[in-house]
């Protein structure tokens, strides 16, 4: 049986769509997608702020040097 490879950008829109349908509780939905609840709340907030482009990975570098 081959491995099923998924990228975060394929998974996140599906998570947001399932969240909007309201079929599962937030904890159950996060468990189904294998993410923490904190990540689930972040994905939902980013989607509401910026739509699909908000679901892309962000850089971890600081915005400015002290």
N, C-alpha and C positions, 0 to 999 in steps of 0.2 A: 504494500500500500504506500503510495507516494506521500511525502510531507505536504501539508497544506501551508503555503507561504502567503502571509498577508502583510501588507504594509500599514503603518499607522494611518495614512491618508485614505486607505480603503476602509478601515475599521471605524474611524471616528464619525464619518457621516452616517453610517449604519447605526451607531450607538445613539446619535442625536435623533435620528428618525424613530428608533424604538422608544426612546424616552418621550418623544412627543405623542406617540400612540397611547402611552400610559398603561400598557398591558402588564408591566412588571414594576415592582417597587424599585426604588433607586439602588438599594443594596443588592437585590437579586439581579438587576440589570448589570451592575458592575461586576458581580461574580460571574455572570454569563460571558462577559467580555474579558475577564481576567485582569481587571484593573482595580485600583483602590477607589474607594468612594471619593476621596479628595480629588483624584484625577477626573472622575466622572463629573463632579461639580465644576471643575475647571473647564472641561470641554464644553459643558452646557453654557457656562457664562461666556466663554469666548465665542461660541456660536451666536448667542443672543446679541453680543456687542458688534461683531464684524461679519457674521455669516460664515460661509464655507472657507474664505481665506483665513479666518481667525483660528481654524483648526490645524493649520500648518505648524510644524515644529518651530520653536523660537530659539534664538541663540542664548547661550549661557554666559557670554562675555559681559562685563560691566558696561554700562552706557557711557560712563566717563571715568577718567582716572583721578583719584583724589589728589 
